[in-house]
């Protein structure tokens, strides 16, 4: 079994079960999840933004210990606050339009050395953010004495840049859920139309699939939300084998108060929800017209990802 460190990136769209699998994997003794960690400094600046453990990020003992490790690793002055000041988010506006086009083209078609050169030369702010992020990942693994670090940011640009920065360490867990469930959630939460929700979902997966180009197949695993919920043990065993780890039964327990994830589904704070349950409320929520709109806009992508057209609907 290899002992090399691993960066496991969870890709896909929001509301696809990434927080659930994040928390389950975090129960493994050799895995540390930090959720949507690109928001770390934003959360640390806000006193009311809690870590998943329930303590404000700026006061969380876990993050304060990691901060001290980063301070030493990157030689930060004692009067500075790395937790609040370190920016590891890829801000689109920090690079120009030409740099953005070159970056996207390199993600799809350029060999690794050329893509790295393009990013270093034309998109330096993004390169610096990724280099700093990897330094934080190393510090987290050192503090926790774990081998696998999970970033569940899902952003396709971050996915590819992390691979380019650390191709040997990088692994992708592509989290997939029926697009009808994801769009139903977006409609309910944001009040948008099915047309908008379906296009947004389709675009997220288009970007994720494009970002995977050039990444060896053996470094990618696909996990379907429905499979995770109906057969969590075999799904988690498959993920462990992919990571070169031995499965641990404790992974079937959602230990929310022991987690230190940043961002993610609000379910991470609902400590009364400890069991793994399949949520298919969309089957009753979506109208026949909405289902038709979804199929028109995003049906081909949904089928490509493994879902057929059958859907029971109480209003049909």
N, C-alpha and C positions, 0 to 999 in steps of 0.2 A: 504493500500500500504506500503510495506516494505521500510524502509529508510536506510537499510544496504548499505555500499559502494559496488560497483561492478567493477571488472576488466573484460572488454570485450575483448577477444582475437580474432582477425580475422585470421583464418587459411585457408590453401589451397595452391594454387600455385601462382606464380607471373603472372601478366597480366590477372587476373581474375575479375577485377573490384573492388579490395579492396580499392584502393585510392578513387574511386567514392563513394562507400558507406561510407567510412571513413569521407569524406567531408560533405556528406549529414547528417549523424548522428551528426556531430560536430555542426550543426546549431541548435540542441536542447539545450535548456537552462540548462539542467541537465547533458549534456554529454560533455566531453572534450577529443578530440582525439589528440594523439601525434605521430601517424604514426609509422614508423619503428624505434621506440625510442631506440632500442639497439645500434644504430649508433650515439647516442647523443654526446658522448665525441669526437668521430672522427670528426663529423661535427663542433663541438665547437673549435677544434684545427686548423681548416682550415678557414682562413679569407674569402675565396671565396665560402664557402658552405652556401647557404641561407636557412633560415627557410621558410616555405610556405608563410609567410606574406611578404617575399621579403627582409628582413633584415638578415645579417649574423647571424648565431646562437649565436656566442660569443657576439654579440651586441644587440640581440633581447630583448626588455624590458620584455617580457613574461618569457623567459628562465632565465634572470637575477633575476627576482623576485622569481622564483621557486628555483634558486640556493641559494638565501638567506635563504629560508625556510629550504632547505636541510642542509645548513651550521649549522643552529641552531638545527635541529632535530638530526643530527649525530655528533654534536659538532666538526665541522671542524675548524682547526686553521685559524686565519684571513689571514695569508700569503699564504694559499693554495686556489686552484681554483677547487671546486667540479665539475663544469660544464665540465671542460677539463680533469680532472683527474679521475673522477668516471667511472669505467668500468663495464657496465651492460650487455655486450655482452657475449654469451656463446661461448668461443673459443674452438673448438674441440681439438686442440693440448695442451690445458692446463691440460688435464687429460690423463692418459695412456690407452693403449689398453685394459687391463683387466678391468679398471674402466669403459671404454666405453661399453664393453660387459655386465658387471653387470648392468650398468645404463639402457641399452636398454632392458634387460631381465626384470628388475623391472618395467619398463614402461608398459610392456605388461601383466605381470602375477602377480606381487607382490601386496599384500594389501598396502594401503596407509602408515601405520606406517613402514612397512619393506622397502618400496620404499624410504621413507624419510631417514631412517637410512642408507641405501646403498648410497644415494646421499651425505649425510653429512660425511660419513666415507671414501668413495672412490673417490668422485668427489667434494671435498671441494671448488675448485675455481668456479665451476658452482653454488654450493649452495650459496656462498657468492655473486655472481653476481645477483642471483634471489632475495636474501634477500635485497640487496641494491636497486634493481629495484623497489621492492614493497614499499620501503621507499620513493623513488622518486615519485611513483604513489600517495602515501598518501599526499606528499607535493603539487603535482599538483592539487589534488582535494581540498586541503585546500585553495590554492591561488585562484582557480577559483570558489570555492563554488559550485562545481558540485558533483554528486553522482556516475556517470559512467565514468571510464577512459578507453579509447580504445588504445590497443597496436595492431598494424596491421603488426607485424613482420612476421607472417606466418610460421616461423620455427617450425617444429613439436616437437623438443626437448624442446624449450621454452614453447610451449603449455602445455606439460605435467608437466614440472617443476613448472610453475606458478600455475597449478591446485594443485599440491602436497603442495605448499607453502601456498596457500590461497584457500582451497577447497570450503569454503562457499561463498567467494566473486567471484570466477571464473565463467565466462560464455564464451562459445565458439560460435562464428558466423563462420560457415563453408561456405566460399564463393566458389561457383562452377561456372565454365564456360565451355562451350563445348571445349573439348581438341583440336579440330581442329582449333579453333580460337586462342587458346594459342600457339600452335605449329607454326601456320602461322606467328604469331607475332615474335616468337623467331627466326624463319628462316630469316625473313626480317631484324631483328635488328642485329643478330649475324652471319648470313651467314652459319649456321650449316645445316646438313642434316636433313631430316624428321625423319630418324631412330634415330638420337641423340635427337632431340627435343621431339619426342614421348616418348622415354625412360625416359627422364628427367621429363616430365609432369607426367607420370605414377608413377614414384618413389616418387614424391612430394605427390601425393594423397595416395599412399600406406602408407607412413610414417604418414600422417595426420590421416588416418583411424586407424592405429595401436595405435597412441597416444591417441585416444579417448576412448580406452578400459578402463573400470573402472570409467569413468566419467558419472554420471547420465544423462539419456536422457533428463530430464527436464532442464538441464543446457546447452543443445546444440540446436542451430537453424541452419538450412540449408537455404541458400539464393542463388538462381541462378541469375547470371548476367543478363540473358535475361529477366527474370521475373522482375527484378529491373528496367530495362530500359523501358519495355513495360507497366508496371503498378507500377510506383514508389510509389504512395500513399498507395496502399494496402500492398505493401511489407514493407514499413517503419512503417505502423501501426502494422503489425505483429511483427516487431522487437521491437517496443516500448512496446507492450503487453508482449513480452518475457522478457523485462527488468523491467517490472513493472512501466512503465512511460506512461504518457498521450501523445498521438501524438500531435505534433505541426506543423501546415501548413508551417511554415518557413523552415522546413526540406527539402522541395522541391526546395529550392534555394541553389545553390552552392556558398558559400561565401569564396572564396579562400584567399582573402587578410586578412581575419579575422582568418584564421587557423594558427596553429603553428606545423604542422606535420613535422616530420623528414623523409627524403627519400620518396620513392614512385614514382608513374608514373609522368613523366614530365608534364602531363596535369594539375597538380596542379599549375603550373606557367602561364598557358595560360588563362589569365583573360578574353579574348574575348569569351571563351567557357563556357557559363553559363547554357546551357540547357542539359537535359539528353537525349542522343541519343544512340540507339542500333548500335553497330559496328559489322557488319557481313561481313567485307571485305574478310574474309577467303574464302567465297563461290566462289569468282572470282579469288582469288590468288592461291589457291591450285590446282595442276594438278590432273588428274585421278590417275596417278602413285603415287603421294604423298598421296592422300586419301587412296589408297590401302595399302601403307606402314603404314600409321597411324593405319588403322583398324587391320592390322596384329600385330602391337606392342602394341597398347593401346586401341583398339576397345572394349574389354571386360570391361575395367575400365570405359570408356566413357559411355557405356550402363548401367553399375552399378550406375553411377551418374545421370542417367536420360535422356541420349541422344540416339536417334535411329540412324540408318545408313543412313537416307535420307540426301542428300546434293545436292543442285542445284549448278552447276559449269559451268561457261561460256565456259570452254575449254573442257568440257566432250563431 
